[in-house]
Amino acid sequence: MERGSRPPTLTDVAVSAGVSPSTVSNVVRGSDVVAARTRRRVLSAIAELGYRPNALARHLLRGRATTVGIIARDLRNPFFAEMASLVEREVAGFGFATMFCATDGDPDREEQAVELMLDHRVTGLVILSFLSRPALIATRINDQIPVVFVAA
């Protein structure tokens, strides 16, 4: 495979290691059903190819990402910036990533931010400001995900 053309896939690893894609999947997931010798071949192929598991594919299988959404009025505001940083550090400790949206207090951007978070299947949402149209936002979220409101 030509370097830089595309990231290596699970199938590329399977071909390189001479095993099935399900065997590679078992190794990546840490399953103990793979023989030690086969596991070493797969891990060697992973290292050689620079394979990284596809987080998007895992999220699709689970139906939910390991991402927490953060919506703030203005991330240039020291209070909101500090709160966003604190949330990011805390969720990272649990293996979650964060996705940020700043709305500048614009009601339409607040609604768009919530839609974007729901479209990306965030696991939860932290809203770091008062909302212009809280009832509309509550209707959009509709108990699909946990939400925490922090406002100053």
C-alpha positions as CSV (number, residue, x, y, z in Angstrom):
1,M,0.0,0.0,0.0
2,E,1.3,3.4,-0.9
3,R,2.1,5.5,2.1
4,G,-0.2,8.5,2.6
5,S,-2.9,7.2,0.2
6,R,-5.3,6.3,3.0
7,P,-5.1,5.1,6.6
8,P,-4.6,1.3,7.0
9,T,-7.8,-0.6,7.7
10,L,-8.6,-3.6,9.8
11,T,-8.7,-5.6,6.6
12,D,-5.2,-4.4,5.7
13,V,-4.0,-5.7,9.1
14,A,-5.7,-9.0,8.6
15,V,-4.1,-9.5,5.1
16,S,-0.7,-8.5,6.5
17,A,-0.9,-10.9,9.5
18,G,-2.5,-13.7,7.5
19,V,-5.6,-13.8,9.6
20,S,-9.3,-13.0,9.3
21,P,-10.7,-9.5,10.0
22,S,-12.6,-10.9,13.0
23,T,-9.3,-12.1,14.5
24,V,-7.9,-8.6,14.2
25,S,-11.0,-7.2,15.8
26,N,-10.7,-9.7,18.7
27,V,-7.1,-8.6,19.2
28,V,-7.9,-4.9,19.1
29,R,-10.8,-5.3,21.5
30,G,-8.5,-7.2,23.9
31,S,-10.5,-10.5,23.7
32,D,-8.7,-13.5,25.1
33,V,-9.9,-16.0,22.4
34,V,-6.9,-15.4,20.2
35,A,-3.8,-17.6,20.6
36,A,-0.7,-15.8,21.8
37,R,1.3,-16.5,18.7
38,T,-1.5,-15.1,16.4
39,R,-1.9,-12.1,18.7
40,R,1.8,-11.3,18.3
41,R,1.5,-11.5,14.5
42,V,-1.5,-9.2,14.5
43,L,0.1,-6.7,16.9
44,S,3.2,-6.7,14.7
45,A,1.1,-6.0,11.6
46,I,-0.7,-3.2,13.5
47,A,2.6,-1.6,14.4
48,E,4.1,-2.1,11.0
49,L,1.1,-0.5,9.2
50,G,0.4,2.1,11.8
51,Y,-3.1,0.9,12.1
52,R,-5.5,2.9,14.4
53,P,-9.0,1.5,15.2
54,N,-11.7,3.5,13.6
55,A,-13.5,5.4,16.4
56,L,-16.3,6.4,14.1
57,A,-17.1,2.8,13.3
58,R,-17.1,1.9,17.0
59,H,-19.5,4.8,17.7
60,L,-21.8,3.6,14.9
61,L,-21.9,0.1,16.4
62,R,-22.7,1.5,19.8
63,G,-25.0,4.2,18.6
64,R,-23.3,6.7,20.7
65,A,-19.9,8.5,20.6
66,T,-17.5,8.8,23.6
67,T,-17.8,12.6,23.2
68,V,-19.3,15.1,25.6
69,G,-20.6,18.3,24.0
70,I,-19.9,21.7,25.5
71,I,-21.9,24.7,24.5
72,A,-20.8,28.1,25.7
73,R,-21.9,31.7,25.0
74,D,-18.4,32.9,24.6
75,L,-15.2,30.9,25.1
76,R,-13.2,34.1,25.2
77,N,-14.9,34.9,28.5
78,P,-12.5,33.8,31.3
79,F,-15.3,32.1,33.3
80,F,-16.6,30.1,30.4
81,A,-13.1,29.2,29.2
82,E,-12.1,28.0,32.7
83,M,-15.3,26.0,33.1
84,A,-14.9,24.4,29.6
85,S,-11.3,23.5,30.5
86,L,-12.4,22.0,33.7
87,V,-15.1,19.9,32.1
88,E,-12.6,18.8,29.3
89,R,-10.1,17.6,31.9
90,E,-12.7,15.8,34.0
91,V,-14.3,13.9,31.1
92,A,-10.8,13.1,29.6
93,G,-10.1,11.2,32.8
94,F,-13.0,8.9,32.0
95,G,-11.8,8.4,28.4
96,F,-14.2,10.9,26.7
97,A,-13.3,13.5,24.2
98,T,-15.0,16.9,24.1
99,M,-16.7,18.9,21.3
100,F,-17.1,22.7,21.7
101,C,-19.5,25.2,20.2
102,A,-19.6,28.9,21.0
103,T,-22.9,30.6,20.3
104,D,-22.2,34.3,21.1
105,G,-25.6,34.3,22.7
106,D,-27.3,34.0,19.3
107,P,-30.5,31.9,19.8
108,D,-30.2,30.4,16.3
109,R,-26.6,29.4,16.9
110,E,-27.7,27.8,20.2
111,E,-30.2,25.7,18.4
112,Q,-27.7,24.8,15.7
113,A,-25.1,23.8,18.3
114,V,-27.6,21.5,20.0
115,E,-28.5,19.9,16.6
116,L,-24.8,19.5,15.8
117,M,-24.2,17.8,19.1
118,L,-27.2,15.5,18.6
119,D,-26.1,14.7,15.0
120,H,-22.7,13.7,16.3
121,R,-24.3,11.5,19.0
122,V,-22.6,13.0,21.9
123,T,-22.9,11.0,25.1
124,G,-23.9,14.1,27.2
125,L,-24.1,17.8,27.0
126,V,-22.8,20.6,29.2
127,I,-24.3,24.0,28.6
128,L,-22.2,26.8,30.1
129,S,-24.5,29.8,29.8
130,F,-28.1,30.8,30.0
131,L,-30.0,29.9,26.9
132,S,-32.1,32.4,24.9
133,R,-34.8,29.8,24.2
134,P,-34.6,27.1,26.9
135,A,-37.9,25.5,26.1
136,L,-37.0,25.1,22.5
137,I,-33.7,23.6,23.4
138,A,-35.3,21.3,25.9
139,T,-37.7,20.1,23.1
140,R,-34.8,19.5,20.7
141,I,-32.9,17.4,23.3
142,N,-36.1,15.6,24.4
143,D,-34.3,13.5,27.0
144,Q,-32.1,11.9,24.4
145,I,-29.0,12.6,26.4
146,P,-28.0,13.8,29.9
147,V,-27.6,17.6,30.1
148,V,-25.9,19.7,32.7
149,F,-26.5,23.4,32.9
150,V,-23.8,25.7,34.4
151,A,-24.5,29.4,34.3
152,A,-23.0,32.4,36.0
